Amino acid sequence: MSSFSLRQAAQQAKTSKSTILRAVQSGRLSATRTDDGGYAIDPAELFRVYPPKSEAVATDQSADEGAGQGATASADTTGLRIRYAQIEAAFDGLKIVLDAERRRAEELRTERDRWAAQAERLALPAPQHRRGFAGWLKRA
């Protein structure tokens, strides 16, 4: 899936570049930095924070004007696309979390095995039974 620059994201959200930039800087909208210093914004993430304005306009028109099934179907399709983008963004986020947890579990297993090996190396030998004074007397 392609990503949007700040300018493209602003056009898609029908807002200004500075609004998008403030949302990124505040953490409300996640974006990655590109090699040239710009931002790459995932469309699903953009539409999660800024739903397309066309959906609201189509919904208002169908409610106010009593539009036919064509307008409702268009609004439903747009709503489904937005919902799909939101679900896809959530799924991508969960995949990232899952990968991080798998790496963490592997690191913990490695660390556990390392500590277990060190404990075996450093373990004191089993105590040998000593004969007490009475045992010494019996030998003599």
Backbone as a chain_set.jsonl record, in Angstrom:
{"seq": "MSSFSLRQAAQQAKTSKSTILRAVQSGRLSATRTDDGGYAIDPAELFRVYPPKSEAVATDQSADEGAGQGATASADTTGLRIRYAQIEAAFDGLKIVLDAERRRAEELRTERDRWAAQAERLALPAPQHRRGFAGWLKRA", "coords": {"N": [[0.839, -1.168, 0.0], [0.547, 2.24, -0.817], [1.897, 5.335, 0.481], [1.069, 8.574, 1.85], [2.342, 11.857, 1.3], [2.857, 14.827, 3.332], [1.548, 16.919, 1.986], [-0.111, 15.505, 0.162], [-1.655, 14.068, 1.994], [-2.968, 16.156, 3.286], [-4.521, 17.106, 1.169], [-6.174, 14.878, 0.706], [-7.531, 14.728, 3.148], [-8.777, 17.068, 3.088], [-7.828, 19.392, 4.387], [-5.378, 21.577, 5.917], [-1.77, 21.533, 5.343], [-0.344, 22.201, 7.635], [-2.106, 21.498, 9.664], [-2.148, 18.723, 9.455], [0.554, 18.228, 9.979], [0.748, 19.159, 12.642], [-0.893, 17.274, 13.867], [0.606, 14.967, 13.487], [2.947, 15.607, 14.933], [1.907, 15.851, 17.499], [1.242, 13.276, 18.029], [-1.205, 12.275, 17.494], [-1.719, 11.403, 14.956], [-0.105, 8.87, 13.316], [3.04, 8.643, 11.669], [5.772, 7.958, 9.463], [9.195, 8.907, 9.173], [10.745, 9.962, 6.182], [13.609, 9.314, 4.036], [14.39, 11.738, 2.979], [13.61, 13.543, 4.895], [10.944, 14.159, 5.019], [7.505, 13.196, 5.645], [5.855, 10.036, 5.735], [2.685, 8.953, 5.399], [0.377, 6.575, 6.265], [-2.47, 5.647, 4.381], [-4.691, 4.411, 5.647], [-4.298, 5.102, 8.306], [-4.469, 7.876, 8.111], [-7.176, 8.187, 7.331], [-8.354, 7.135, 9.548], [-8.0, 9.074, 11.491], [-8.823, 11.414, 10.163], [-11.663, 11.205, 8.759], [-12.892, 10.89, 5.405], [-14.327, 13.799, 3.981], [-16.308, 13.597, 2.115], [-18.0, 11.529, 2.802], [-19.501, 12.513, 4.978], [-20.798, 14.623, 3.718], [-22.307, 13.267, 1.734], [-23.955, 11.722, 3.37], [-25.368, 13.709, 4.781], [-26.719, 14.929, 2.637], [-28.327, 12.847, 1.72], [-29.979, 12.474, 3.922], [-31.175, 15.004, 4.297], [-32.357, 15.666, 1.804], [-33.822, 13.494, 1.163], [-32.769, 11.556, -0.561], [-32.423, 9.104, -3.219], [-31.871, 5.484, -3.527], [-29.382, 5.282, -4.742], [-27.678, 7.324, -3.765], [-27.525, 6.573, -1.106], [-26.323, 4.076, -1.323], [-23.863, 4.871, -2.319], [-22.877, 6.337, -0.134], [-22.786, 4.279, 1.731], [-20.844, 2.636, 0.568], [-18.619, 4.299, 0.669], [-18.431, 4.582, 3.438], [-17.872, 1.934, 4.088], [-15.366, 1.645, 2.894], [-13.881, 3.399, 4.454], [-14.161, 2.192, 6.961], [-12.907, -0.224, 6.391], [-10.307, 0.713, 5.941], [-9.735, 1.629, 8.522], [-9.846, -0.759, 9.987], [-7.807, -2.154, 8.726], [-5.619, -0.56, 9.44], [-5.635, -0.936, 12.215], [-5.16, -3.681, 12.276], [-2.602, -3.801, 11.106], [-1.202, -2.457, 13.098], [-1.536, -4.277, 15.209], [-0.118, -6.438, 14.164], [2.47, -5.438, 14.272], [2.8, -5.136, 17.041], [2.564, -7.825, 17.804], [4.809, -8.964, 16.509], [6.827, -7.622, 17.913], [6.406, -8.637, 20.49], [6.931, -11.33, 20.039], [9.67, -11.205, 19.427], [10.571, -10.274, 21.894], [9.865, -12.427, 23.568], [11.552, -14.391, 22.528], [14.032, -13.255, 23.14], [13.862, -13.347, 25.936], [13.789, -16.128, 26.33], [16.347, -16.822, 25.399], [17.938, -15.403, 27.209], [17.145, -16.662, 29.598], [18.091, -19.283, 29.153], [20.812, -18.753, 29.038], [21.338, -17.862, 31.643], [20.638, -20.18, 33.047], [22.612, -21.968, 32.153], [24.871, -20.706, 33.177], [24.337, -20.907, 35.902], [24.492, -23.683, 36.239], [27.211, -24.078, 35.721], [28.363, -22.699, 37.831], [27.388, -23.956, 40.045], [27.677, -25.429, 43.263], [29.526, -28.334, 44.121], [27.922, -31.428, 44.982], [27.433, -31.99, 48.41], [29.732, -34.036, 50.165], [29.369, -36.864, 52.184], [30.537, -36.716, 55.362], [32.381, -38.52, 57.648], [31.676, -38.557, 60.987], [33.188, -37.878, 64.193], [32.79, -40.267, 65.491], [32.742, -42.1, 63.41], [35.365, -41.95, 62.573], [36.685, -43.001, 64.697], [35.869, -45.627, 64.504], [37.186, -46.551, 62.247], [39.781, -46.647, 63.033]], "CA": [[0.0, 0.0, 0.0], [1.353, 3.454, -0.893], [1.691, 6.27, 1.586], [0.879, 9.956, 1.448], [3.197, 12.911, 1.858], [2.029, 15.785, 4.072], [0.696, 17.636, 1.035], [-1.144, 14.591, -0.329], [-2.553, 13.767, 3.115], [-3.804, 17.335, 3.489], [-5.499, 17.131, 0.081], [-7.136, 13.804, 0.92], [-8.336, 15.039, 4.333], [-9.369, 18.388, 2.842], [-7.368, 20.274, 5.454], [-4.088, 22.169, 5.565], [-0.56, 20.785, 5.674], [0.04, 22.476, 9.027], [-2.994, 20.714, 10.526], [-1.639, 17.348, 9.416], [1.847, 18.223, 10.672], [0.49, 19.259, 14.089], [-1.44, 15.98, 14.312], [1.742, 14.033, 13.532], [3.839, 16.007, 16.034], [1.247, 15.607, 18.785], [1.057, 11.836, 18.196], [-2.581, 11.908, 17.151], [-1.614, 10.737, 13.662], [1.237, 8.289, 13.22], [3.693, 8.757, 10.365], [7.193, 7.637, 9.515], [10.054, 9.873, 8.482], [11.373, 9.459, 4.968], [15.035, 9.609, 3.951], [14.593, 13.154, 2.668], [13.157, 14.362, 6.009], [9.499, 14.348, 4.991], [6.707, 12.203, 6.353], [5.069, 9.074, 4.969], [1.482, 8.707, 6.188], [-0.424, 5.47, 5.744], [-3.837, 6.112, 4.129], [-5.622, 3.915, 6.665], [-4.077, 5.918, 9.501], [-5.014, 9.202, 7.826], [-8.637, 8.143, 7.33], [-8.778, 6.854, 10.913], [-8.031, 10.348, 12.206], [-9.595, 12.37, 9.364], [-12.539, 10.526, 7.796], [-13.129, 11.733, 4.227], [-15.46, 14.714, 4.118], [-17.351, 13.23, 1.166], [-18.963, 10.671, 3.49], [-20.393, 13.364, 5.756], [-21.614, 15.38, 2.763], [-23.259, 12.344, 1.129], [-24.912, 11.336, 4.397], [-26.233, 14.858, 5.021], [-27.574, 15.135, 1.478], [-29.354, 11.802, 1.648], [-30.923, 12.688, 5.021], [-31.901, 16.257, 4.115], [-33.109, 15.739, 0.561], [-34.548, 12.254, 0.913], [-32.192, 11.036, -1.796], [-32.76, 7.724, -3.557], [-30.962, 4.421, -3.112], [-28.056, 5.494, -5.317], [-26.886, 8.131, -2.844], [-27.307, 5.771, 0.096], [-25.332, 3.053, -1.661], [-22.574, 5.543, -2.412], [-22.45, 6.643, 1.235], [-22.448, 3.003, 2.358], [-19.576, 2.19, 0.003], [-17.577, 5.154, 1.245], [-18.322, 4.188, 4.837], [-17.189, 0.634, 4.137], [-13.949, 1.872, 2.593], [-13.276, 4.016, 5.646], [-14.101, 1.154, 8.0], [-11.863, -1.157, 5.965], [-9.018, 1.362, 6.196], [-9.528, 1.628, 9.965], [-9.548, -2.14, 10.404], [-6.483, -2.478, 8.2], [-4.646, 0.148, 10.284], [-5.592, -1.636, 13.502], [-4.518, -4.976, 12.025], [-1.168, -3.55, 10.938], [-0.678, -2.146, 14.425], [-1.475, -5.519, 15.981], [0.989, -7.25, 13.647], [3.712, -4.855, 14.801], [2.864, -5.503, 18.461], [2.817, -9.265, 17.872], [6.211, -9.191, 16.156], [7.649, -7.143, 19.028], [6.26, -9.589, 21.595], [7.658, -12.556, 19.67], [11.098, -10.925, 19.627], [10.792, -10.188, 23.339], [9.807, -13.79, 24.105], [12.783, -15.077, 22.115], [15.114, -12.691, 23.955], [13.717, -13.888, 27.287], [14.217, -17.536, 26.297], [17.805, -16.828, 25.276], [18.474, -14.951, 28.496], [16.892, -17.733, 30.57], [19.022, -20.378, 28.888], [22.15, -18.298, 29.409], [21.425, -17.875, 33.1], [20.611, -21.579, 33.503], [23.936, -22.543, 31.89], [25.8, -20.127, 34.138], [24.035, -21.495, 37.211], [25.041, -25.046, 36.251], [28.67, -23.981, 35.818], [28.76, -22.181, 39.135], [26.77, -24.719, 41.128], [28.608, -26.105, 44.148], [29.378, -29.783, 44.022], [27.071, -32.007, 46.019], [28.243, -32.221, 49.613], [30.084, -35.428, 50.429], [29.07, -37.204, 53.575], [31.714, -36.879, 56.197], [32.196, -39.334, 58.839], [31.89, -37.785, 62.195], [34.244, -38.348, 65.091], [32.535, -41.68, 65.78], [33.176, -42.854, 62.232], [36.821, -41.947, 62.551], [37.122, -43.938, 65.723], [35.614, -47.005, 64.047], [38.229, -46.914, 61.276], [41.062, -46.821, 63.702]], "C": [[0.892, 1.242, 0.0], [1.049, 4.35, 0.305], [1.595, 7.673, 1.023], [1.975, 10.832, 2.036], [2.28, 13.844, 2.652], [1.039, 16.496, 3.147], [-0.446, 16.757, 0.537], [-2.157, 14.259, 0.766], [-3.495, 14.946, 3.367], [-4.879, 17.427, 2.408], [-6.582, 16.086, 0.305], [-8.082, 14.122, 2.082], [-9.062, 16.375, 4.192], [-9.101, 19.329, 4.025], [-6.007, 20.811, 5.052], [-2.926, 21.258, 5.966], [-0.183, 20.978, 7.137], [-0.843, 21.704, 10.005], [-2.515, 19.27, 10.597], [-0.327, 17.26, 10.187], [1.658, 18.307, 12.191], [-0.05, 17.941, 14.639], [-0.326, 14.94, 14.414], [2.624, 14.348, 14.729], [3.222, 15.752, 17.395], [1.04, 14.115, 19.047], [-0.35, 11.371, 17.877], [-2.626, 11.101, 15.849], [-0.21, 10.169, 13.543], [1.75, 8.382, 11.782], [5.156, 8.386, 10.544], [7.967, 8.695, 8.747], [10.649, 9.199, 7.256], [12.843, 9.852, 4.973], [15.308, 11.093, 3.696], [14.046, 14.088, 3.755], [11.668, 14.62, 6.026], [8.8, 13.273, 5.806], [6.004, 11.295, 5.359], [3.9, 8.674, 5.852], [0.664, 7.618, 5.507], [-1.857, 5.953, 5.531], [-4.841, 5.646, 5.187], [-5.51, 4.737, 7.944], [-4.655, 7.322, 9.298], [-6.529, 9.199, 7.934], [-9.19, 7.739, 8.698], [-8.95, 8.173, 11.679], [-8.912, 11.369, 11.487], [-10.465, 11.613, 8.365], [-12.805, 11.448, 6.609], [-14.405, 12.558, 4.393], [-16.608, 14.311, 3.197], [-18.398, 12.342, 1.819], [-19.974, 11.515, 4.248], [-21.332, 14.136, 4.828], [-22.668, 14.471, 2.157], [-24.324, 11.931, 2.133], [-25.886, 12.474, 4.67], [-27.208, 15.062, 3.866], [-28.675, 14.086, 1.437], [-30.38, 11.986, 2.757], [-31.785, 13.915, 4.765], [-32.821, 16.235, 2.892], [-33.931, 14.494, 0.304], [-34.085, 11.611, -0.369], [-32.549, 9.568, -1.983], [-31.708, 6.735, -3.1], [-29.555, 4.619, -3.631], [-27.159, 6.28, -4.373], [-26.569, 7.35, -1.577], [-26.254, 4.704, -0.163], [-23.941, 3.653, -1.756], [-22.023, 5.858, -1.028], [-22.044, 5.372, 1.959], [-21.096, 2.499, 1.866], [-18.424, 3.005, 0.582], [-17.355, 4.793, 2.703], [-17.594, 2.867, 4.995], [-15.706, 0.783, 3.85], [-13.227, 2.472, 3.796], [-13.118, 2.972, 6.737], [-13.015, 0.139, 7.658], [-10.478, -0.568, 6.241], [-8.719, 1.394, 7.694], [-9.148, 0.24, 10.464], [-8.157, -2.541, 9.935], [-5.391, -1.802, 9.033], [-4.517, -0.537, 11.637], [-4.884, -2.977, 13.357], [-3.014, -4.817, 11.862], [-0.514, -3.232, 12.281], [-0.545, -3.399, 15.284], [-0.358, -6.442, 15.485], [2.32, -6.744, 14.186], [3.882, -5.235, 16.268], [3.194, -6.981, 18.609], [4.271, -9.589, 17.545], [7.136, -8.757, 17.286], [7.577, -8.112, 20.204], [6.963, -10.905, 21.285], [9.162, -12.368, 19.848], [11.433, -10.89, 21.109], [10.791, -11.573, 23.969], [11.074, -14.56, 23.748], [13.981, -14.565, 22.915], [15.059, -13.235, 25.381], [14.144, -15.35, 27.357], [15.736, -17.637, 26.243], [18.455, -16.445, 26.595], [18.296, -16.02, 29.57], [17.882, -18.873, 30.393], [20.444, -19.996, 29.283], [22.335, -18.336, 30.921], [21.43, -19.304, 33.646], [21.973, -22.227, 33.297], [24.957, -21.993, 32.885], [25.57, -20.714, 35.532], [24.584, -22.911, 37.311], [26.555, -25.022, 36.388], [29.116, -23.596, 37.215], [28.208, -22.981, 40.315], [27.844, -25.42, 41.953], [28.443, -27.605, 43.984], [28.531, -30.288, 45.186], [27.928, -32.292, 47.245], [28.503, -33.717, 49.801], [29.835, -35.696, 51.894], [30.375, -37.421, 54.32], [31.393, -37.806, 57.35], [32.491, -38.452, 60.038], [33.025, -38.385, 63.027], [34.068, -39.835, 65.375], [32.96, -42.551, 64.605], [34.671, -42.96, 62.154], [37.357, -42.936, 63.56], [36.933, -45.394, 65.27], [36.698, -47.463, 63.074], [39.532, -47.27, 61.994], [41.186, -48.11, 64.438]], "O": [[1.881, 1.295, 0.732], [0.079, 4.143, 1.033], [1.981, 7.936, -0.117], [2.471, 10.576, 3.133], [1.061, 13.669, 2.645], [-0.138, 16.654, 3.472], [-1.598, 17.188, 0.489], [-3.358, 14.178, 0.51], [-4.682, 14.751, 3.63], [-6.021, 17.786, 2.697], [-7.767, 16.364, 0.12], [-9.276, 13.829, 2.019], [-9.852, 16.764, 5.052], [-10.006, 19.958, 4.572], [-5.532, 20.526, 3.952], [-3.066, 20.356, 6.792], [0.246, 20.035, 7.802], [-0.373, 21.299, 11.069], [-2.482, 18.669, 11.671], [-0.119, 16.324, 10.96], [2.336, 17.603, 12.939], [0.297, 17.54, 15.75], [-0.324, 14.121, 15.334], [3.009, 13.44, 15.466], [3.94, 15.466, 18.353], [0.699, 13.728, 20.164], [-0.648, 10.182, 17.984], [-3.474, 10.226, 15.678], [0.77, 10.906, 13.656], [0.998, 8.222, 10.82], [5.707, 8.489, 11.641], [7.461, 9.296, 7.799], [11.008, 8.022, 7.287], [13.276, 10.635, 5.819], [16.322, 11.635, 4.137], [14.02, 15.303, 3.558], [11.166, 15.242, 6.963], [9.433, 12.535, 6.561], [5.606, 11.727, 4.277], [4.096, 8.119, 6.932], [0.307, 7.725, 4.334], [-2.414, 6.608, 6.413], [-5.735, 6.399, 5.574], [-6.517, 5.032, 8.588], [-5.258, 7.887, 10.211], [-7.112, 10.091, 8.55], [-10.365, 7.973, 8.982], [-9.919, 8.357, 12.416], [-9.662, 12.104, 12.128], [-10.043, 11.398, 7.229], [-12.93, 12.66, 6.786], [-15.423, 12.068, 4.883], [-17.761, 14.646, 3.467], [-19.567, 12.389, 1.437], [-21.176, 11.261, 4.17], [-22.518, 14.284, 5.119], [-23.83, 14.867, 2.072], [-25.493, 11.805, 1.767], [-27.091, 12.247, 4.779], [-28.388, 15.335, 4.087], [-29.829, 14.404, 1.149], [-31.554, 11.68, 2.55], [-32.995, 13.879, 4.99], [-33.944, 16.737, 2.952], [-34.671, 14.439, -0.679], [-34.899, 11.169, -1.18], [-32.927, 8.879, -1.035], [-30.773, 7.089, -2.382], [-28.607, 4.155, -2.999], [-25.991, 5.931, -4.202], [-25.467, 7.454, -1.037], [-25.393, 4.456, 0.682], [-22.96, 3.041, -1.336], [-20.833, 5.668, -0.776], [-21.073, 5.371, 2.716], [-20.295, 1.993, 2.652], [-17.382, 2.456, 0.939], [-16.214, 4.706, 3.156], [-16.797, 2.693, 5.917], [-14.878, 0.13, 4.484], [-12.099, 2.093, 4.11], [-12.064, 2.876, 7.366], [-12.283, -0.309, 8.542], [-9.585, -1.267, 6.718], [-7.57, 1.207, 8.096], [-8.231, 0.093, 11.273], [-7.415, -3.194, 10.668], [-4.353, -2.407, 9.3], [-3.409, -0.7, 12.148], [-4.097, -3.364, 14.221], [-2.238, -5.6, 12.411], [0.595, -3.686, 12.562], [0.441, -3.563, 16.003], [0.274, -7.141, 16.277], [3.199, -7.539, 14.518], [4.974, -5.611, 16.693], [4.014, -7.352, 19.448], [4.896, -10.399, 18.229], [8.115, -9.439, 17.587], [8.594, -8.378, 20.846], [7.532, -11.527, 22.182], [9.849, -13.255, 20.355], [12.462, -11.417, 21.53], [11.633, -11.863, 24.819], [11.608, -15.298, 24.575], [14.842, -15.346, 23.32], [16.095, -13.549, 25.968], [14.783, -15.768, 28.323], [16.338, -18.44, 26.955], [19.406, -17.087, 27.041], [19.205, -16.254, 30.367], [18.445, -19.371, 31.367], [21.192, -20.824, 29.802], [23.367, -18.789, 31.417], [22.147, -19.602, 34.601], [22.446, -22.958, 34.167], [25.81, -22.733, 33.377], [26.529, -20.984, 36.255], [25.092, -23.3, 38.363], [27.126, -25.853, 37.095], [30.118, -24.1, 37.721], [28.542, -22.696, 41.465], [28.811, -25.944, 41.401], [27.339, -28.089, 43.736], [28.443, -29.649, 46.235], [29.046, -32.79, 47.112], [27.611, -34.546, 49.621], [30.072, -34.835, 52.742], [31.206, -38.235, 53.918], [30.296, -37.838, 57.907], [33.464, -37.697, 60.055], [33.723, -39.296, 62.583], [35.043, -40.577, 65.488], [33.49, -43.642, 64.811], [35.194, -43.98, 61.705], [38.35, -43.622, 63.317], [37.728, -46.271, 65.607], [37.083, -48.632, 63.078], [40.279, -48.137, 61.54], [42.223, -48.376, 65.046]]}, "num_chains": 1, "name": "protein.A"}
